Amino acid sequence: MDTREQIGQQINEALSSLSDWDNLSDFIPQFHLVWLELGQKVQQTLVQQKIEETEAKYQGARTKREKRYYTPLGEMKVKRRVYLTEKGLEIKVDQELGLPEEKWLPSVLELGCALGINSEFPNSHRLFTQWTLIKLTEKTLASTVEKAGRELQEAEFSAEIRESQAVELSGERIYVGVDGVLTPLNQKQGYKEAKVGVIFWQKEHQKKKGKRGKIRSREYVATLESREAFRGRVQTLYQQIVKEKKPQTVVIGDGAHWIWEMASEQFPNSIEILDFYHLSEYIWKVAKAGFPNQEESQKTWVSQQLEFLKQSQWKTVITNSHQFRRKGKNLREAIENLEGYLKNNSTRIDYKSYLKQGLMIGSGVVESSNRRVVTQRLKQAGMHWSKVGAEGVMALRAAYLSHSNRWSNFWRTSSSGTN
């Protein structure tokens, strides 16, 4: 029986195995399972046949070795012959037919990673097994996803840091938002700060009257590594985005000293803006301590102070915060923190000027980056990560959630690297 006849027989057997049905919802899962198992058999038959046809040209075969591959149609097992060459024992057909060194084919690895970075590993493992019939442990899936994240990070950010130089700026503007979020580690290591960056062009900020603006396209970067390493990755991603353009750079961040140190070193011509969202949190703490259990009074006072800030009247806000009659410990601390925050960032809170120029002043865009890249996946209830695992997952999520082709480019590169 030749290969085509064998495949035809397998198809007929698969179709005859389907039971009668009168409910589509019951039929589809059964059909999917049968068809997936059939595809797995046909795929393995065709690949094994091609291997044997290719090996018929070679001389000096020693033995056969079996190898397993994870494919979108399930696990595939094939046998290849080992040959004695000048370089020693080699499996010639692997290189000639582009059989990958790893057992994971890029397309099925991409599926596993997409599931793993969007859902807890028990759930992503269940779905992966259901859709591919590949039997592996939850731990194997998790470690594979984390490893792929590290490889993506190496592929994207292996370039050296480029030093910024003074340049003649074009009329375009690009934003660089930076923040940090604590990530839980296992083995009693406590928490470590994940540094998150978001980069987007001003033209991608879509404004709608009466509604919060939306960033249509943005790029993310995230790492648990040192601030120096983060700085290098931000710079690399920035250069990949701007290419030969010389835009005006706007850096948005909270009051962390390292952020502004990075901004002055990498983007010396940039406009530095203290994130309005973070600043408003300091205003709210004063209001809650000054008007305990008085929600309406809190809202009114905060609204007034935020308007003063938008008029660049930050000194008035300090004066108003000192006008509460009774100052308990919590209120005194809240006022001191607010006053120190404003004074330390006085060169970054000219919001009247920023708004007049049509600049964004934050409004949570940086905070939402933390939430999307790190918090939604890595800070769910009861989660604790190894440093290596967290690093891999957040690297994958940063590329996956970005609007460019970084995610697909990585898998395309992985696929071409197997040939």
C-alpha positions as CSV (number, residue, x, y, z in Angstrom):
1,M,0.0,0.0,0.0
2,D,1.5,3.4,-1.0
3,T,1.4,6.5,1.2
4,R,-1.6,8.0,-0.5
5,E,-3.7,4.9,-0.1
6,Q,-2.6,4.6,3.5
7,I,-3.7,8.2,4.2
8,G,-7.0,7.6,2.4
9,Q,-7.6,4.6,4.5
10,Q,-6.9,6.6,7.7
11,I,-9.3,9.3,6.6
12,N,-12.1,6.8,6.0
13,E,-11.4,5.2,9.4
14,A,-11.6,8.6,11.0
15,L,-14.9,9.5,9.4
16,S,-16.4,6.1,10.2
17,S,-15.5,6.5,13.8
18,L,-17.7,9.6,14.1
19,S,-21.0,8.8,15.8
20,D,-24.4,10.1,14.6
21,W,-25.3,13.5,16.0
22,D,-28.2,15.9,16.2
23,N,-26.5,18.7,18.2
24,L,-23.8,20.8,16.7
25,S,-22.3,21.8,20.1
26,D,-21.8,18.1,20.9
27,F,-20.5,17.2,17.4
28,I,-17.8,19.9,17.0
29,P,-15.6,18.8,20.0
30,Q,-15.8,15.2,18.8
31,F,-15.0,16.1,15.2
32,H,-12.1,18.3,16.3
33,L,-10.5,15.6,18.4
34,V,-10.9,13.0,15.6
35,W,-9.6,15.3,12.9
36,L,-6.6,16.4,15.1
37,E,-5.6,12.8,15.8
38,L,-5.9,12.1,12.0
39,G,-3.8,15.1,11.1
40,Q,-1.2,14.0,13.6
41,K,-1.0,10.5,11.9
42,V,-0.9,11.9,8.4
43,Q,1.7,14.5,9.3
44,Q,3.9,11.9,10.9
45,T,3.5,9.5,7.9
46,L,4.5,12.2,5.3
47,V,7.4,13.5,7.3
48,Q,8.8,10.0,7.9
49,Q,8.4,9.1,4.3
50,K,10.3,12.2,3.3
51,I,13.1,11.4,5.7
52,E,13.5,7.9,4.3
53,E,13.5,9.1,0.7
54,T,16.2,11.6,1.5
55,E,18.3,9.2,3.5
56,A,18.3,6.7,0.5
57,K,20.9,9.0,-1.1
58,Y,23.4,8.6,1.8
59,Q,26.0,5.9,2.6
60,G,27.4,4.5,5.8
61,A,24.3,4.5,8.1
62,R,25.1,3.3,11.6
63,T,21.9,3.3,13.6
64,K,18.5,5.0,13.9
65,R,17.5,7.6,16.5
66,E,14.0,8.6,17.4
67,K,13.1,12.2,18.0
68,R,9.9,13.8,19.1
69,Y,8.5,17.2,17.9
70,Y,5.8,19.3,19.3
71,T,3.7,20.5,16.3
72,P,0.3,22.3,16.0
73,L,-1.2,18.9,15.2
74,G,0.2,17.2,18.3
75,E,3.4,15.3,19.1
76,M,5.2,13.7,16.1
77,K,7.7,10.9,16.4
78,V,10.2,10.2,13.6
79,K,13.3,8.1,13.1
80,R,16.5,9.4,11.5
81,R,19.7,7.5,10.7
82,V,23.1,8.4,12.1
83,Y,26.1,8.5,9.7
84,L,29.8,8.5,10.3
85,T,31.4,11.5,8.7
86,E,34.7,13.4,9.0
87,K,33.2,15.4,11.8
88,G,32.1,12.3,13.6
89,L,28.6,10.9,14.0
90,E,26.0,13.1,12.3
91,I,22.3,13.0,11.4
92,K,22.5,14.4,7.9
93,V,18.8,14.6,7.2
94,D,18.2,17.1,10.0
95,Q,20.0,19.9,8.2
96,E,18.9,19.0,4.7
97,L,15.2,19.0,5.7
98,G,15.3,21.8,8.2
99,L,14.4,19.6,11.2
100,P,14.8,21.9,14.3
101,E,17.3,21.1,17.0
102,E,14.6,21.8,19.6
103,K,11.5,19.6,19.9
104,W,9.2,22.7,19.8
105,L,8.2,24.0,16.4
106,P,7.9,27.8,16.6
107,S,4.2,27.9,15.7
108,V,3.2,25.6,18.6
109,L,5.6,27.3,20.9
110,E,4.0,30.6,20.1
111,L,0.6,29.2,21.0
112,G,2.0,27.9,24.3
113,C,3.6,31.3,25.1
114,A,0.5,33.3,24.2
115,L,-1.6,31.1,26.5
116,G,1.0,31.2,29.3
117,I,1.4,35.0,29.4
118,N,-2.3,35.6,29.4
119,S,-3.6,33.1,32.0
120,E,-2.4,31.2,35.0
121,F,-0.3,28.2,34.1
122,P,-2.9,25.6,35.3
123,N,-5.4,27.1,33.0
124,S,-3.1,27.7,30.1
125,H,-1.7,24.1,30.4
126,R,-5.3,22.7,30.3
127,L,-6.1,24.7,27.1
128,F,-2.8,23.9,25.4
129,T,-3.3,20.2,26.0
130,Q,-6.9,20.4,24.8
131,W,-6.0,22.2,21.6
132,T,-2.9,20.3,20.6
133,L,-3.2,16.9,22.4
134,I,0.5,17.3,23.4
135,K,1.0,15.7,26.8
136,L,3.5,17.6,28.9
137,T,3.5,18.8,32.5
138,E,2.3,22.2,33.7
139,K,5.9,22.8,35.0
140,T,7.3,22.0,31.5
141,L,5.0,24.5,29.9
142,A,5.8,27.2,32.4
143,S,9.6,26.7,32.1
144,T,9.4,26.7,28.3
145,V,7.4,30.0,28.3
146,E,9.9,31.6,30.7
147,K,12.8,30.4,28.5
148,A,11.2,31.8,25.4
149,G,10.8,35.1,27.1
150,R,14.5,35.3,28.0
151,E,15.4,34.4,24.4
152,L,13.1,37.2,23.1
153,Q,14.7,39.7,25.4
154,E,18.2,38.7,24.3
155,A,17.1,39.0,20.6
156,E,15.6,42.4,21.1
157,F,18.0,44.1,23.5
158,S,21.4,42.7,22.8
159,A,22.6,46.0,21.2
160,E,24.8,48.3,23.2
161,I,23.5,51.4,24.7
162,R,23.7,54.4,22.3
163,E,24.8,57.6,23.9
164,S,22.4,60.5,23.2
165,Q,23.7,63.6,21.5
166,A,22.3,67.1,21.0
167,V,20.4,67.1,17.7
168,E,18.2,69.5,15.7
169,L,14.7,68.4,16.6
170,S,11.9,67.8,14.2
171,G,8.3,68.9,14.8
172,E,7.2,65.4,15.8
173,R,6.8,64.4,19.5
174,I,7.3,61.0,21.1
175,Y,6.6,60.1,24.7
176,V,8.6,57.9,27.0
177,G,6.7,56.8,30.1
178,V,8.6,55.1,33.0
179,D,7.4,53.6,36.3
180,G,8.1,50.7,38.6
181,V,5.9,48.1,40.2
182,L,6.8,45.6,42.9
183,T,6.6,41.9,41.9
184,P,6.4,39.0,44.3
185,L,9.2,36.5,44.2
186,N,9.3,33.0,45.7
187,Q,11.6,31.4,48.3
188,K,11.1,34.2,50.7
189,Q,12.8,36.7,48.5
190,G,10.1,39.2,49.1
191,Y,9.3,41.8,46.3
192,K,11.5,43.2,43.6
193,E,10.8,46.2,41.5
194,A,9.8,45.6,37.9
195,K,10.7,48.6,35.8
196,V,8.2,49.3,33.0
197,G,8.5,51.6,30.0
198,V,6.0,52.7,27.4
199,I,6.8,54.6,24.2
200,F,4.4,56.2,21.8
201,W,4.1,59.0,19.3
202,Q,1.9,61.9,20.1
203,K,-0.1,61.4,16.9
204,E,-1.2,58.1,18.3
205,H,-3.1,59.9,21.1
206,Q,-6.7,59.9,20.0
207,K,-8.8,62.5,21.8
208,K,-12.5,62.3,22.2
209,K,-14.6,65.2,23.6
210,G,-15.7,64.4,27.1
211,K,-13.8,61.1,27.3
212,R,-10.3,60.1,28.3
213,G,-7.9,60.0,25.4
214,K,-6.8,56.7,24.0
215,I,-3.3,55.6,22.8
216,R,-3.9,53.7,19.6
217,S,-0.4,52.3,19.3
218,R,2.3,51.9,21.9
219,E,5.4,49.9,22.6
220,Y,6.3,48.3,26.0
221,V,9.5,47.2,27.7
222,A,9.8,45.6,31.1
223,T,12.5,44.0,33.3
224,L,13.5,43.0,36.8
225,E,17.1,43.7,36.0
226,S,19.1,46.7,37.1
227,R,18.2,50.2,36.3
228,E,21.3,50.3,34.0
229,A,20.0,47.3,32.1
230,F,16.5,48.9,31.9
231,R,18.0,52.1,30.6
232,G,19.7,50.2,27.8
233,R,16.5,48.5,26.8
234,V,14.5,51.7,26.7
235,Q,17.2,53.3,24.6
236,T,17.3,50.3,22.2
237,L,13.5,50.2,21.8
238,Y,13.5,54.0,21.4
239,Q,16.0,53.9,18.6
240,Q,14.1,51.1,16.9
241,I,11.0,53.3,16.9
242,V,12.4,56.7,15.9
243,K,15.0,55.3,13.4
244,E,16.4,58.3,11.6
245,K,13.9,60.8,12.9
246,K,14.8,63.5,15.5
247,P,11.6,64.0,17.4
248,Q,11.0,66.1,20.5
249,T,11.0,63.6,23.4
250,V,8.6,64.0,26.4
251,V,9.5,61.9,29.4
252,I,6.6,61.2,31.9
253,G,7.3,59.5,35.2
254,D,6.7,59.7,39.0
255,G,9.1,61.3,41.4
256,A,11.7,58.5,41.5
257,H,15.1,60.0,41.2
258,W,16.5,57.3,39.0
259,I,13.8,58.0,36.3
260,W,14.9,61.7,36.0
261,E,18.5,60.7,36.1
262,M,17.9,58.4,33.2
263,A,16.0,61.1,31.3
264,S,18.7,63.7,31.7
265,E,21.4,61.2,30.5
266,Q,19.5,59.6,27.6
267,F,17.2,62.4,26.5
268,P,19.0,65.6,27.4
269,N,16.7,67.7,25.2
270,S,13.5,66.2,26.5
271,I,10.6,67.8,28.3
272,E,10.2,66.2,31.7
273,I,6.7,65.9,33.1
274,L,5.7,64.6,36.5
275,D,2.9,62.2,35.9
276,F,-0.3,64.0,36.9
277,Y,-1.9,60.7,38.0
278,H,0.8,60.0,40.6
279,L,0.7,63.6,41.9
280,S,-3.1,63.4,42.3
281,E,-2.6,60.5,44.7
282,Y,-0.7,62.7,47.0
283,I,-3.5,65.3,46.9
284,W,-6.0,62.5,47.7
285,K,-4.1,61.4,50.7
286,V,-4.2,64.9,52.2
287,A,-7.9,65.1,51.5
288,K,-8.7,61.8,53.1
289,A,-6.7,62.7,56.2
290,G,-8.2,66.2,56.3
291,F,-11.8,65.2,55.7
292,P,-12.1,61.7,57.2
293,N,-15.3,59.9,56.2
294,Q,-16.5,62.9,54.2
295,E,-16.4,61.7,50.6
296,E,-18.0,64.7,49.0
297,S,-15.7,67.2,50.8
298,Q,-12.8,65.1,49.8
299,K,-13.8,65.2,46.1
300,T,-14.5,68.9,46.2
301,W,-11.2,69.8,47.8
302,V,-9.2,67.5,45.4
303,S,-11.0,68.9,42.4
304,Q,-10.0,72.4,43.4
305,Q,-6.4,71.5,44.0
306,L,-6.1,69.7,40.7
307,E,-7.4,72.8,38.9
308,F,-4.8,74.9,40.7
309,L,-2.1,72.5,39.5
310,K,-3.3,72.7,35.9
311,Q,-2.8,76.4,36.2
312,S,0.7,75.8,37.5
313,Q,-0.3,77.3,40.9
314,W,1.4,74.5,42.9
315,K,2.4,76.9,45.7
316,T,-1.3,77.6,46.2
317,V,-1.9,73.9,46.7
318,I,0.8,73.8,49.4
319,T,-0.8,76.8,51.1
320,N,-4.2,75.2,51.0
321,S,-3.0,72.0,52.4
322,H,-1.7,73.8,55.5
323,Q,-5.1,75.5,56.2
324,F,-6.7,72.5,57.8
325,R,-7.5,73.4,61.4
326,R,-6.8,70.1,63.1
327,K,-3.6,68.3,62.0
328,G,-3.3,64.8,63.3
329,K,-0.3,62.6,62.6
330,N,-1.7,61.2,59.3
331,L,-2.6,64.6,58.0
332,R,0.8,66.1,58.9
333,E,2.6,63.3,57.2
334,A,0.4,63.6,54.1
335,I,1.0,67.4,53.9
336,E,4.7,67.0,54.3
337,N,4.9,64.3,51.6
338,L,2.8,66.4,49.2
339,E,4.9,69.6,49.9
340,G,8.2,67.7,49.4
341,Y,6.9,66.0,46.2
342,L,6.0,69.3,44.7
343,K,9.2,71.1,45.6
344,N,11.4,68.3,44.5
345,N,9.7,68.2,41.1
346,S,9.1,71.9,40.7
347,T,10.7,71.9,37.2
348,R,8.4,69.2,36.0
349,I,4.9,70.5,37.0
350,D,4.4,73.5,34.7
351,Y,1.1,71.9,33.7
352,K,-0.4,75.1,32.3
353,S,2.4,75.4,29.8
354,Y,2.3,71.6,29.0
355,L,-1.5,71.7,28.3
356,K,-1.1,74.9,26.2
357,Q,1.4,73.1,24.0
358,G,-1.0,70.2,23.6
359,L,1.2,67.8,25.7
360,M,-0.1,64.9,27.7
361,I,0.5,65.2,31.4
362,G,0.0,61.5,32.3
363,S,-3.6,60.8,33.4
364,G,-2.7,57.2,34.1
365,V,-1.1,56.1,30.8
366,V,2.1,55.1,32.7
367,E,0.1,53.5,35.5
368,S,-1.9,51.4,33.0
369,S,1.3,50.2,31.5
370,N,2.3,48.6,34.8
371,R,-1.1,47.1,35.1
372,R,-1.2,45.6,31.6
373,V,2.4,44.3,31.4
374,V,3.0,43.1,35.0
375,T,0.1,43.3,37.4
376,Q,-2.6,41.5,35.4
377,R,-0.4,38.4,35.0
378,L,2.3,38.4,37.7
379,K,0.5,39.8,40.7
380,Q,-2.6,37.6,40.9
381,A,-3.6,36.3,44.3
382,G,-1.1,33.9,45.8
383,M,1.4,34.2,43.0
384,H,5.2,34.1,43.6
385,W,7.8,33.9,40.9
386,S,11.4,33.0,40.4
387,K,13.3,36.0,39.2
388,V,14.1,34.2,35.9
389,G,10.5,33.2,35.4
390,A,9.1,36.6,36.1
391,E,11.7,38.2,33.8
392,G,10.7,35.8,30.9
393,V,7.0,36.3,31.3
394,M,7.0,40.1,31.5
395,A,9.4,40.2,28.5
396,L,7.0,38.2,26.4
397,R,4.0,40.2,27.6
398,A,5.8,43.5,26.7
399,A,6.2,42.3,23.1
400,Y,2.8,40.6,22.9
401,L,0.9,43.8,24.1
402,S,2.9,46.1,21.9
403,H,1.3,47.3,18.7
404,S,4.2,46.7,16.3
405,N,5.4,43.4,14.8
406,R,7.8,42.6,17.6
407,W,5.9,39.5,18.7
408,S,5.4,38.0,15.2
409,N,8.9,39.0,14.2
410,F,10.4,37.0,17.0
411,W,8.5,33.8,16.0
412,R,9.3,34.4,12.4
413,T,13.0,34.7,13.3
414,S,12.7,31.5,15.4
415,S,11.1,29.7,12.5
416,S,13.8,30.8,10.0
417,G,16.5,29.8,12.5
418,T,15.4,26.2,12.3
419,N,16.1,25.9,8.6
